[in-house]
Amino acid sequence: MTVRPMVPDHLPEVLAIEQAVQPQPWTEGLFLAELAEPTRAYRVALDPSGTVLGFGGILVAVDEMHVTTLATSADHLRRGIASHLMVELMDEALARGATAATLEVRTENHAAQRLYARFGFAPVGVRPGYYAATGEDALIMWAHDIDGADAARRLDGLRVASATARTATLEGAR
C-alpha cells in the first residue's frame, strides 16, 4: 500500500467509498473544491494496482489541524489503512506548522474513536445533532502539543505499526 496526494482522477473510487460509508456523502464538486484549497491536504491509500483503499483529508489553519474526512473501503477494514493515512496526514500537518489537532466523530463510532485516541486525541465535548442526515451527535476530540516530544514518540510508534500493517495488507492482496 502506498499513500499519495489525492487528485481528481481518484474521485470515482473515492466517491464510491464515500457513498458506501456516509449517510450524507460529499459530492464530487465538494471534493474538487477541497482539492483546490491550499489550506487542505487530501491523501489516498492505494493498493499495488492503484485501486483506492481509503482516503483522508485535513484543513490546517494557523497552527491547528482539523481532520475533515477519513474513510476506508468496507472490503479493507481493520487492515491499518486508516492508521497509515492518519500518520501521513499528521506528518503533513506538522510540516505546515500545526501544534494541535481536532475532529468530530459520531458518538457511536467507537472504532474510529479508538483510532483517534491512539494518535493522542481525547474527547472534550459533544455537538448535538451535528450530522444533519441522521441527527446523530458528534464527539469533539482534540490532540494538543502534536509537535511535542511525547507526540513524536507516539507518531514514530504508529509509523512502525503502520509499516507492519502495510506489509500485511500487501501480502493479503497477493
Stockholm file with secondary structure:
# STOCKHOLM 1.0

chainA/1-174         MTVRPMVPDHLPEVLAIEQAVQPQPWTEGLFLAELAEPTRAYRVALDPSGTVLGFGGILVAVDEMHVTTLATSADHLRRGIASHLMVELMDEALARGATAATLEVRTENHAAQRLYARFGFAPVGVRPGYYAATGEDALIMWAHDIDGADAARRLDGLRVASATARTATLEGAR
#=GR chainA/1-174 SS CEEEECCGGGHHHHHHHHHHHCSSCCCHHHHHHHHHCTTEEEEEEECTTCCEEEEEEEEEETTEEEEEEEEECGGGTTSSHHHHHHHHHHHHHHHTTCCEEEEEEETTCHHHHHHHHHTTCEEEEEEEEEETTTTEEEEEEEEECTTSHHHHHHHHHHHHHHHHHHHHHHHHHC
#=GC SS_cons         CEEEECCGGGHHHHHHHHHHHCSSCCCHHHHHHHHHCTTEEEEEEECTTCCEEEEEEEEEETTEEEEEEEEECGGGTTSSHHHHHHHHHHHHHHHTTCCEEEEEEETTCHHHHHHHHHTTCEEEEEEEEEETTTTEEEEEEEEECTTSHHHHHHHHHHHHHHHHHHHHHHHHHC
//
